Amino acid sequence: MTLPCNGALTLSENIADLGAVACVTEIESRQAKPDYATLYRSMAEIWASSYGREMRAYLAQVDVHAPDKLRGSLVLQNFSQFYDAFGITEQDAMWLAPQDRVTIW
């Protein structure tokens, strides 16, 4: 099910999500054996929800956060470590071309 989301309303939180993922990805990269797969799975689990259609439709119009499904997938698509962790290639639906990825820092 696709619901329109108010991008103007969620812009600042979208930027905040990108910044947060950039920070924790950097922290993970400093580990002796970085485990990006576990890191990104944990993020996706945090953003998972089981709202009904009515609640999702309401939140898509009033919440300053993007819908959980977008936060748990689109944000992560902007990090090369995400692709490496899960072996995502150009043939996969999760692929986002490097030139289309958003970097804020």
All heavy atoms as an XYZ file, in Angstrom:
825
protein
N       0.841     -1.162      0.000
C       0.000      0.000      0.000
C       0.898      1.241      0.000
O       1.814      1.358      0.785
C      -0.881     -0.016      1.232
C      -1.452      1.313      1.548
S      -2.419      1.416      3.056
C      -1.364      0.770      4.273
N       0.630      2.152     -0.906
C       1.386      3.382     -1.005
C       0.524      4.551     -0.544
O      -0.599      4.714     -1.002
C       1.831      3.628     -2.457
O       2.597      2.510     -2.888
C       2.667      4.874     -2.567
N       1.077      5.330      0.362
C       0.397      6.522      0.845
C       1.292      7.722      0.583
O       2.505      7.639      0.776
C       0.134      6.422      2.351
C      -0.842      5.355      2.806
C      -0.815      5.220      4.316
C      -2.249      5.709      2.337
N       0.723      8.833      0.157
C       1.553     10.020     -0.031
C       2.085     10.517      1.309
O       1.418     10.401      2.334
C       0.609     11.029     -0.674
C      -0.761     10.551     -0.350
C      -0.674      9.060     -0.171
N       3.289     11.038      1.287
C       3.924     11.559      2.490
C       4.234     13.032      2.263
O       4.628     13.428      1.164
C       5.198     10.763      2.748
S       6.133     11.319      4.164
N       4.082     13.845      3.280
C       4.350     15.270      3.193
C       5.845     15.510      3.352
O       6.356     15.637      4.460
C       3.549     16.006      4.268
C       3.684     17.503      4.175
O       4.637     18.028      3.618
N       2.715     18.196      4.758
N       6.570     15.573      2.240
C       8.017     15.733      2.258
C       8.477     17.021      2.907
O       9.514     17.056      3.571
N       7.722     18.096      2.754
C       8.087     19.356      3.393
C       8.037     19.217      4.915
O       8.870     19.773      5.628
C       7.163     20.472      2.924
N       7.073     18.471      5.397
C       6.920     18.255      6.835
C       8.037     17.383      7.396
O       8.512     17.604      8.505
C       5.550     17.620      7.111
C       5.193     17.336      8.568
C       5.059     18.642      9.347
C       3.894     16.544      8.632
N       8.491     16.390      6.617
C       9.464     15.421      7.124
C      10.916     15.756      6.791
O      11.825     15.059      7.245
C       9.159     14.012      6.570
O       9.320     14.006      5.152
C       7.759     13.553      6.951
N      11.150     16.814      6.025
C      12.499     17.110      5.550
C      13.539     17.172      6.660
O      14.593     16.536      6.571
C      12.507     18.415      4.751
C      13.868     18.831      4.194
C      14.405     17.774      3.232
C      13.764     20.178      3.516
N      13.279     17.907      7.718
C      14.288     18.047      8.772
C      14.585     16.717      9.454
O      15.745     16.420      9.777
C      13.866     19.094      9.803
O      12.687     18.705     10.461
N      13.568     15.905      9.658
C      13.798     14.601     10.283
C      14.475     13.631      9.310
O      15.248     12.768      9.731
C      12.497     14.012     10.818
C      12.005     14.689     12.071
C      12.963     14.572     13.259
O      13.639     13.531     13.416
O      13.041     15.536     14.036
N      14.211     13.759      8.018
C      14.917     12.940      7.036
C      16.411     13.248      7.088
O      17.249     12.342      7.054
C      14.387     13.190      5.626
C      12.942     12.776      5.464
O      12.396     12.028      6.257
N      12.303     13.293      4.433
N      16.741     14.526      7.173
C      18.144     14.935      7.284
C      18.739     14.411      8.594
O      19.868     13.918      8.622
C      18.270     16.468      7.178
C      17.877     16.914      5.769
C      19.678     16.933      7.530
C      17.689     18.417      5.605
N      17.968     14.499      9.667
C      18.434     13.984     10.959
C      18.694     12.482     10.896
O      19.696     11.997     11.441
C      17.410     14.304     12.046
N      17.813     11.733     10.242
C      18.019     10.284     10.093
C      19.301     10.001      9.318
O      20.091      9.124      9.696
C      16.833      9.628      9.380
C      15.605      9.481     10.268
O      15.732      9.611     11.506
O      14.520      9.232      9.722
N      19.528     10.734      8.221
C      20.764     10.548      7.448
C      21.989     10.857      8.298
O      22.992     10.131      8.246
C      20.753     11.427      6.199
C      19.863     10.959      5.063
C      19.689     12.084      4.038
C      20.444      9.717      4.404
N      21.916     11.912      9.079
C      23.035     12.262      9.953
C      23.280     11.216     11.018
O      24.429     10.849     11.286
N      22.216     10.714     11.610
C      22.360      9.686     12.646
C      22.978      8.412     12.078
O      23.886      7.830     12.684
C      20.994      9.382     13.268
N      22.511      7.988     10.917
C      23.061      6.775     10.302
C      24.516      7.001      9.906
O      25.356      6.110     10.070
C      22.204      6.307      9.107
C      22.858      5.136      8.398
C      20.818      5.905      9.589
N      24.840      8.196      9.417
C      26.236      8.502      9.087
C      27.104      8.399     10.337
O      28.205      7.836     10.291
C      26.340      9.892      8.466
N      26.620      8.911     11.463
C      27.387      8.862     12.710
C      27.600      7.434     13.204
O      28.730      7.049     13.524
C      26.682      9.675     13.795
S      26.774     11.454     13.546
N      26.534      6.649     13.276
C      26.700      5.284     13.792
C      27.480      4.411     12.818
O      28.196      3.501     13.234
C      25.359      4.636     14.197
C      24.720      5.383     15.347
C      24.411      4.498     13.044
N      27.377      4.702     11.527
C      28.180      3.964     10.549
C      29.659      4.279     10.763
O      30.508      3.374     10.732
C      27.749      4.307      9.113
O      26.385      3.889      8.936
C      28.612      3.617      8.082
N      29.976      5.524     11.004
C      31.364      5.929     11.288
C      31.874      5.266     12.559
O      32.993      4.758     12.609
C      31.458      7.447     11.397
C      32.808      7.954     11.825
C      33.925      7.676     10.839
O      33.640      7.540      9.640
O      35.096      7.586     11.268
N      31.054      5.248     13.590
C      31.441      4.599     14.846
C      31.692      3.114     14.612
O      32.686      2.557     15.095
C      30.368      4.832     15.930
C      30.341      6.308     16.325
C      30.599      3.932     17.142
C      29.128      6.721     17.132
N      30.795      2.469     13.881
C      30.960      1.041     13.595
C      32.244      0.788     12.804
O      32.926     -0.209     13.014
C      29.750      0.497     12.829
C      29.765     -0.999     12.599
C      29.690     -1.826     13.879
O      29.180     -1.339     14.900
O      30.146     -2.993     13.849
N      32.580      1.693     11.901
C      33.777      1.504     11.077
C      35.056      1.514     11.911
O      36.084      0.998     11.473
C      33.859      2.582      9.990
O      34.204      3.834     10.551
N      34.998      2.042     13.110
C      36.169      2.094     13.994
C      36.369      0.811     14.798
O      37.366      0.672     15.502
C      36.051      3.275     14.945
C      36.049      4.603     14.222
C      35.880      5.737     15.180
N      35.742      6.999     14.448
C      35.423      8.136     14.999
N      35.205      8.200     16.303
N      35.325      9.227     14.272
N      35.399     -0.103     14.707
C      35.506     -1.374     15.417
C      36.540     -2.264     14.727
O      36.787     -2.150     13.528
C      34.158     -2.096     15.459
C      33.045     -1.299     16.118
C      33.367     -0.933     17.548
O      33.773     -1.772     18.345
N      33.216      0.345     17.879
N      37.127     -3.165     15.481
C      38.124     -4.080     14.914
C      37.522     -4.899     13.769
O      38.185     -5.129     12.758
C      38.672     -5.001     16.005
N      36.302     -5.344     13.947
C      35.598     -6.107     12.908
C      34.207     -5.495     12.746
O      33.259     -5.974     13.357
C      35.502     -7.581     13.287
C      36.826     -8.303     13.325
C      36.636     -9.744     13.695
C      37.023    -10.568     12.500
N      36.904    -12.003     12.740
N      34.088     -4.462     11.940
C      32.771     -3.824     11.772
C      31.718     -4.832     11.300
O      31.991     -5.657     10.417
C      33.015     -2.770     10.695
C      34.490     -2.550     10.671
C      35.103     -3.856     11.092
N      30.557     -4.773     11.914
C      29.449     -5.659     11.544
C      28.272     -4.786     11.106
O      27.333     -4.542     11.862
C      29.072     -6.540     12.737
C      28.006     -7.560     12.409
O      27.469     -7.534     11.274
O      27.688     -8.383     13.286
N      28.365     -4.317      9.875
C      27.333     -3.426      9.346
C      25.996     -4.135      9.184
O      24.951     -3.513      9.357
C      27.782     -2.820      8.016
C      29.015     -1.984      8.135
C      30.232     -2.421      7.612
C      28.989     -0.749      8.775
C      31.383     -1.652      7.725
C      30.132      0.029      8.897
C      31.327     -0.432      8.368
O      32.454      0.337      8.485
N      26.017     -5.407      8.880
C      24.751     -6.133      8.704
C      23.940     -6.103      9.998
O      22.741     -5.817      9.983
C      25.009     -7.565      8.253
N      24.577     -6.374     11.125
C      23.878     -6.345     12.407
C      23.429     -4.920     12.732
O      22.300     -4.697     13.193
C      24.773     -6.889     13.529
O      25.065     -8.262     13.242
C      24.099     -6.791     14.882
N      24.290     -3.955     12.481
C      23.948     -2.555     12.733
C      22.705     -2.149     11.945
O      21.746     -1.614     12.510
C      25.126     -1.657     12.348
C      24.873     -0.156     12.429
C      24.687      0.284     13.879
C      26.004      0.601     11.754
N      22.706     -2.421     10.648
C      21.594     -1.985      9.803
C      20.324     -2.801     10.049
O      19.218     -2.266      9.953
C      21.999     -2.017      8.337
C      23.096     -1.027      8.006
C      24.098     -1.352      7.104
C      23.142      0.234      8.592
C      25.113     -0.445      6.798
C      24.149      1.141      8.300
C      25.136      0.789      7.396
O      26.129      1.691      7.095
N      20.458     -4.070     10.394
C      19.272     -4.862     10.770
C      18.636     -4.270     12.028
O      17.408     -4.177     12.132
C      19.643     -6.322     11.024
C      19.591     -7.180      9.815
C      19.676     -8.672     10.189
N      20.116     -9.392      9.027
C      21.357     -9.820      8.809
N      22.299     -9.634      9.707
N      21.662    -10.452      7.701
N      19.467     -3.892     12.981
C      18.962     -3.303     14.225
C      18.194     -2.018     13.941
O      17.131     -1.781     14.516
C      20.113     -3.008     15.184
O      20.740     -4.201     15.569
N      18.732     -1.196     13.051
C      18.028      0.036     12.699
C      16.689     -0.263     12.051
O      15.676      0.365     12.387
C      18.886      0.866     11.749
C      20.076      1.474     12.393
S      21.001      2.395     11.149
C      22.378      2.899     12.131
N      16.678     -1.199     11.132
C      15.428     -1.551     10.448
C      14.402     -2.086     11.445
O      13.213     -1.783     11.349
C      15.703     -2.563      9.343
N      14.861     -2.870     12.424
C      13.945     -3.395     13.435
C      13.383     -2.278     14.309
O      12.208     -2.294     14.679
C      14.653     -4.438     14.296
C      14.897     -5.732     13.545
C      15.749     -6.722     14.319
O      16.077     -6.473     15.505
O      16.112     -7.754     13.725
N      14.197     -1.297     14.629
C      13.731     -0.167     15.433
C      12.641      0.595     14.686
O      11.663      1.053     15.267
C      14.906      0.764     15.788
C      15.794      0.096     16.828
C      14.409      2.117     16.294
C      17.112      0.800     17.052
N      12.810      0.737     13.367
C      11.868      1.504     12.571
C      10.640      0.692     12.136
O       9.704      1.252     11.560
C      12.560      2.077     11.336
C      13.448      3.250     11.636
C      13.211      4.244     12.547
C      14.682      3.572     11.015
N      14.225      5.158     12.527
C      15.154      4.774     11.589
C      15.450      2.969     10.021
C      16.341      5.370     11.215
C      16.635      3.573      9.647
C      17.070      4.756     10.244
N      10.616     -0.599     12.412
C       9.479     -1.432     12.014
C       8.242     -1.058     12.835
O       8.334     -0.680     14.003
C       9.807     -2.905     12.211
N       7.086     -1.148     12.224
C       5.843     -0.872     12.935
C       4.736     -1.760     12.383
O       4.883     -2.385     11.337
C       5.448      0.599     12.789
O       5.115      0.884     11.448
N       3.650     -1.789     13.108
C       2.502     -2.592     12.663
C       1.221     -1.772     12.722
O       0.170     -2.275     13.089
C       2.380     -3.856     13.519
O       2.230     -3.503     14.882
N       1.340     -0.495     12.362
C       0.158      0.361     12.345
C      -0.835     -0.110     11.293
O      -0.451     -0.612     10.243
C       0.532      1.800     12.002
C       1.441      2.474     12.996
C       2.621      3.065     12.587
C       1.100      2.553     14.348
C       3.453      3.706     13.502
C       1.920      3.180     15.256
C       3.090      3.754     14.825
O       3.905      4.396     15.726
N      -2.099      0.114     11.555
C      -3.131     -0.151     10.572
C      -3.135      0.928      9.501
O      -2.486      1.976      9.634
N      -3.866      0.693      8.426
C      -3.909      1.627      7.292
C      -4.343      3.032      7.719
O      -3.762      4.022      7.283
C      -4.836      1.090      6.202
C      -4.939      2.028      5.011
C      -5.790      1.446      3.896
N      -6.045      2.396      2.839
C      -5.157      2.813      1.943
N      -3.936      2.366      2.003
N      -5.487      3.684      1.008
N      -5.364      3.119      8.562
C      -5.865      4.426      8.971
C      -4.800      5.217      9.723
O      -4.615      6.413      9.488
C      -7.129      4.284      9.828
C      -8.330      3.743      9.074
C      -8.288      2.223      8.930
O      -7.528      1.550      9.673
O      -9.017      1.701      8.065
N      -4.105      4.553     10.626
C      -3.061      5.234     11.397
C      -1.900      5.639     10.496
O      -1.369      6.746     10.622
C      -2.565      4.351     12.536
C      -1.484      5.027     13.352
S      -2.030      6.596     14.061
C      -2.080      6.197     15.756
N      -1.503      4.783      9.565
C      -0.425      5.126      8.628
C      -0.827      6.316      7.766
O      -0.018      7.204      7.499
C      -0.049      3.923      7.766
C       0.739      2.879      8.540
C       1.410      1.874      7.626
N       0.526      1.281      6.640
C      -0.090      0.120      6.767
N       0.078     -0.606      7.835
N      -0.869     -0.332      5.815
N      -2.071      6.354      7.320
C      -2.548      7.474      6.503
C      -2.523      8.770      7.317
O      -2.112      9.823      6.816
C      -3.956      7.190      5.986
N      -2.938      8.693      8.556
C      -2.915      9.868      9.423
C      -1.482     10.352      9.650
O      -1.176     11.535      9.466
C      -3.591      9.528     10.759
C      -3.433     10.596     11.808
C      -4.131     11.794     11.723
C      -2.567     10.407     12.880
C      -3.977     12.785     12.686
C      -2.406     11.383     13.842
C      -3.108     12.573     13.738
O      -2.946     13.552     14.690
N      -0.590      9.446     10.036
C       0.791      9.812     10.318
C       1.508     10.361      9.085
O       2.352     11.258      9.195
C       1.561      8.614     10.880
C       1.155      8.175     12.289
C       1.870      6.883     12.668
C       1.426      9.273     13.306
N       1.167      9.848      7.909
C       1.806     10.322      6.678
C       1.531     11.797      6.433
O       2.285     12.462      5.723
C       1.335      9.489      5.490
N       0.483     12.325      7.033
C       0.135     13.729      6.832
C       0.494     14.648      7.996
O       0.601     15.862      7.810
C      -1.362     13.852      6.527
C      -1.749     13.188      5.220
C      -0.903     13.691      4.058
O      -0.793     14.884      3.827
N      -0.275     12.771      3.330
N       0.705     14.100      9.189
C       0.936     14.969     10.349
C       2.251     14.719     11.086
O       2.706     15.585     11.824
C      -0.229     14.882     11.359
C      -1.542     15.300     10.713
C      -0.334     13.504     11.977
N       2.852     13.571     10.898
C       4.080     13.248     11.639
C       5.286     13.895     10.967
O       5.418     13.865      9.737
C       4.266     11.729     11.695
C       5.341     11.294     12.678
O       6.001     12.164     13.289
O       5.550     10.073     12.818
N       6.184     14.459     11.752
C       7.398     15.063     11.196
C       8.414     14.000     10.770
O       9.430     14.318     10.166
C       8.056     16.055     12.187
C       7.133     17.231     12.443
C       8.471     15.368     13.475
N       8.132     12.751     11.090
C       8.994     11.645     10.674
C       8.390     10.981      9.438
O       7.175     10.832      9.349
C       9.115     10.596     11.782
C       9.730     11.139     13.026
N       8.956     11.660     14.036
C      11.018     11.267     13.404
C       9.760     12.078     15.008
N      11.006     11.860     14.647
N       9.246     10.574      8.512
C       8.771      9.809      7.361
C       8.187      8.490      7.866
O       8.530      8.033      8.964
C       9.924      9.545      6.400
N       7.321      7.864      7.087
C       6.794      6.559      7.484
C       7.926      5.569      7.779
O       8.981      5.613      7.153
C       5.977      6.124      6.264
C       5.576      7.418      5.622
C       6.748      8.339      5.826
N       7.692      4.716      8.758
C       8.718      3.778      9.215
C       9.334      2.964      8.087
O      10.541      2.726      8.078
C       8.136      2.830     10.270
C       7.726      3.574     11.537
O       8.194      4.711     11.734
O       6.948      3.010     12.320
N       8.509      2.543      7.147
C       9.025      1.735      6.032
C      10.088      2.505      5.241
O      11.095      1.947      4.830
C       7.881      1.315      5.105
C       8.321      0.409      3.983
C       7.126     -0.057      3.165
C       7.576     -0.979      2.047
N       6.451     -1.485      1.274
N       9.866      3.789      5.070
C      10.844      4.608      4.355
C      12.091      4.827      5.200
O      13.214      4.783      4.693
C      10.225      5.956      3.964
C       9.018      5.895      3.046
C       8.508      7.305      2.756
C       9.336      5.152      1.762
N      11.908      5.051      6.478
C      13.056      5.268      7.359
C      13.914      4.013      7.434
O      15.134      4.104      7.553
C      12.588      5.648      8.762
C      11.868      6.978      8.797
C      11.407      7.319     10.182
N      12.519      7.887     10.940
C      12.498      8.047     12.248
N      11.444      7.661     12.949
N      13.524      8.582     12.862
N      13.292      2.865      7.373
C      14.026      1.612      7.498
C      14.618      1.099      6.206
O      15.316      0.085      6.201
N      14.365      1.764      5.109
C      14.938      1.289      3.844
C      15.612      2.407      3.067
O      16.793      2.314      2.729
C      13.873      0.598      2.981
O      12.806      1.487      2.702
N      14.904      3.484      2.818
C      15.463      4.545      1.978
C      16.670      5.218      2.605
O      17.619      5.572      1.897
C      14.396      5.575      1.635
C      13.213      5.076      0.805
C      12.261      6.217      0.483
C      13.683      4.393     -0.471
N      16.658      5.405      3.901
C      17.813      6.026      4.554
C      19.046      5.156      4.364
O      20.119      5.637      3.976
C      17.541      6.271      6.059
C      18.803      6.734      6.766
C      16.429      7.288      6.238
N      18.900      3.864      4.616
C      20.051      2.962      4.541
C      20.612      2.843      3.122
O      21.795      2.574      2.945
C      19.671      1.580      5.084
C      19.224      1.570      6.552
C      18.834      0.159      6.976
C      20.293      2.144      7.461
N      19.780      3.057      2.131
C      20.226      2.952      0.740
C      21.282      3.987      0.373
O      21.883      3.897     -0.683
C      19.040      3.103     -0.214
C      18.148      1.901     -0.271
C      16.995      2.150     -1.212
O      16.062      2.867     -0.878
N      17.069      1.572     -2.383
N      21.516      4.934      1.215
C      22.479      5.990      0.913
C      23.896      5.680      1.400
O      24.791      6.511      1.245
C      21.995      7.310      1.519
C      20.760      7.809      0.810
O      20.837      8.288     -0.307
N      19.613      7.670      1.451
N      24.119      4.491      1.947
C      25.412      4.142      2.522
C      26.024      2.929      1.824
O      25.400      1.867      1.759
C      25.260      3.893      4.027
C      24.820      5.135      4.744
C      23.476      5.448      4.874
C      25.760      6.031      5.231
C      23.067      6.623      5.487
C      25.361      7.204      5.853
C      24.022      7.507      5.981
N      27.236      3.106      1.326
C      27.899      2.014      0.596
C      28.080      0.776      1.473
O      28.036     -0.348      0.983
C      29.242      2.477      0.031
O      30.103      2.890      1.080
N      28.259      0.971      2.770
C      28.420     -0.160      3.682
C      27.165     -1.032      3.703
O      27.258     -2.240      3.920
C      28.745      0.331      5.102
C      30.061      1.069      5.207
C      29.947      2.561      4.948
O      28.996      3.047      4.331
N      30.933      3.316      5.417
N      26.020     -0.435      3.480
C      24.761     -1.179      3.414
C      24.794     -2.175      2.253
O      24.429     -3.338      2.405
C      23.596     -0.193      3.253
C      22.258     -0.828      3.030
C      21.599     -1.479      4.050
C      21.641     -0.756      1.790
C      20.350     -2.058      3.849
C      20.400     -1.321      1.577
C      19.754     -1.973      2.609
N      25.276     -1.729      1.122
C      25.366     -2.592     -0.066
C      26.367     -3.718      0.158
O      26.119     -4.864     -0.208
C      25.733     -1.761     -1.299
C      24.659     -0.762     -1.629
C      24.658      0.506     -1.047
C      23.612     -1.099     -2.472
C      23.654      1.408     -1.318
C      22.603     -0.190     -2.754
C      22.625      1.064     -2.164
O      21.619      1.944     -2.424
N      27.499     -3.373      0.765
C      28.520     -4.383      1.032
C      28.031     -5.411      2.044
O      28.263     -6.607      1.882
C      29.793     -3.715      1.560
C      30.436     -2.780      0.546
O      30.157     -2.927     -0.673
O      31.210     -1.901      0.965
N      27.344     -4.945      3.078
C      26.880     -5.840      4.147
C      25.907     -6.893      3.648
O      25.899     -8.029      4.128
C      26.228     -5.032      5.266
N      25.084     -6.537      2.664
C      24.046     -7.458      2.208
C      24.242     -7.929      0.770
O      23.369     -8.576      0.206
C      22.662     -6.819      2.382
C      22.344     -6.536      3.825
C      22.415     -5.246      4.324
C      22.009     -7.566      4.693
C      22.142     -4.985      5.656
C      21.742     -7.318      6.026
C      21.814     -6.023      6.512
N      25.366     -7.584      0.176
C      25.649     -8.033     -1.192
C      24.669     -7.490     -2.219
O      24.348     -8.164     -3.194
N      24.207     -6.287     -2.015
C      23.225     -5.683     -2.920
C      23.941     -5.191     -4.178
O      24.963     -4.512     -4.088
C      22.482     -4.533     -2.224
C      21.704     -5.083     -1.020
C      21.552     -3.806     -3.195
C      21.154     -4.017     -0.109
N      23.392     -5.548     -5.330
C      23.978     -5.156     -6.613
C      22.947     -4.402     -7.451
O      21.789     -4.271     -7.062
C      24.450     -6.390     -7.406
O      23.288     -7.160     -7.792
C      25.400     -7.258     -6.587
N      23.369     -3.964     -8.610
C      22.486     -3.216     -9.507
C      21.245     -4.014     -9.910
O      20.251     -3.423    -10.317
C      23.246     -2.803    -10.766
C      24.327     -1.794    -10.498
C      25.069     -1.388    -11.753
O      24.439     -1.250    -12.820
O      26.296     -1.210    -11.658
N      21.284     -5.319     -9.788
C      20.142     -6.156    -10.156
C      19.078     -6.220     -9.055
O      17.986     -6.734     -9.279
C      20.599     -7.586    -10.490
C      21.375     -7.701    -11.785
C      22.794     -7.149    -11.693
O      23.460     -7.339    -10.689
N      23.249     -6.472    -12.732
N      19.382     -5.704     -7.887
C      18.461     -5.788     -6.753
C      17.585     -4.539     -6.645
O      18.013     -3.434     -6.964
C      19.248     -5.966     -5.449
C      20.001     -7.279     -5.411
O      19.359     -8.330     -5.610
O      21.225     -7.257     -5.189
N      16.374     -4.732     -6.151
C      15.424     -3.625     -6.012
C      15.903     -2.572     -5.015
O      15.525     -1.404     -5.126
C      14.057     -4.156     -5.584
N      16.725     -2.942     -4.069
C      17.235     -1.993     -3.074
C      18.375     -1.134     -3.615
O      18.815     -0.201     -2.949
C      17.719     -2.737     -1.827
C      16.605     -3.322     -0.985
S      15.537     -2.080     -0.218
C      16.653     -1.308      0.923
N      18.880     -1.426     -4.810
C      20.010     -0.692     -5.375
C      19.638      0.759     -5.658
O      18.577      1.058     -6.207
C      20.476     -1.357     -6.661
C      21.577     -0.601     -7.350
C      21.441      0.262     -8.402
C      22.964     -0.632     -7.035
N      22.671      0.764     -8.754
C      23.634      0.234     -7.932
C      23.721     -1.305     -6.077
C      25.003      0.439     -7.905
C      25.094     -1.102     -6.051
C      25.712     -0.239     -6.952
N      20.518      1.651     -5.260
C      20.425      3.059     -5.603
C      21.793      3.449     -6.150
O      22.815      3.233     -5.475
C      20.085      3.891     -4.358
C      19.854      5.386     -4.556
C      18.664      5.640     -5.481
C      19.628      6.056     -3.212
N      21.824      3.952     -7.359
C      23.091      4.294     -8.001
C      23.881      5.261     -7.118
O      23.303      6.158     -6.506
C      22.839      4.908     -9.370
N      25.198      5.081     -7.043
C      26.018      5.946     -6.173
C      25.793      7.439     -6.400
O      25.757      8.209     -5.433
C      27.448      5.530     -6.517
C      27.319      4.102     -6.936
C      26.005      4.032     -7.676
N      25.619      7.860     -7.618
C      25.422      9.283     -7.883
C      24.065      9.782     -7.391
O      23.850     10.994     -7.279
C      25.612      9.611     -9.376
C      24.565      9.021    -10.276
C      24.882      7.616    -10.788
O      25.737      6.920    -10.259
N      24.165      7.202    -11.824
N      23.156      8.874     -7.071
C      21.822      9.249     -6.582
C      21.720      9.193     -5.061
O      20.692      9.550     -4.485
C      20.753      8.348     -7.201
C      20.651      8.532     -8.693
O      20.926      9.649     -9.181
O      20.305      7.540     -9.387
N      22.775      8.738     -4.405
C      22.765      8.633     -2.938
C      23.012      9.995     -2.313
O      23.778     10.800     -2.821
C      23.827      7.625     -2.485
C      23.539      6.228     -3.023
C      24.621      5.255     -2.704
N      24.433      4.036     -3.493
C      25.311      3.072     -3.585
N      26.445      3.128     -2.911
N      25.045      2.014     -4.324
N      22.340     10.217     -1.193
C      22.443     11.497     -0.505
C      23.529     11.412      0.567
O      23.543     10.487      1.372
C      21.097     11.881      0.157
C      21.228     13.167      0.960
C      20.008     11.990     -0.886
N      24.430     12.388      0.550
C      25.452     12.524      1.582
C      25.311     13.914      2.173
O      25.322     14.906      1.436
C      26.865     12.347      0.994
O      26.932     11.079      0.326
C      27.921     12.438      2.057
N      25.171     13.991      3.486
C      25.008     15.304      4.100
C      26.298     15.823      4.720
O      26.407     16.998      5.001
C      23.855     15.335      5.101
C      24.093     14.370      6.253
C      22.549     15.046      4.424
C      23.103     14.550      7.400
N      27.280     14.951      4.976
C      28.568     15.390      5.502
C      29.667     14.779      4.695
O      29.617     13.718      4.224
C      28.770     14.979      6.957
C      27.837     15.627      7.911
C      27.482     16.939      7.953
C      27.117     15.000      8.969
N      26.617     17.166      8.980
C      26.371     15.994      9.625
C      27.045     13.694      9.442
C      25.580     15.736     10.726
C      26.250     13.437     10.521
C      25.519     14.443     11.155
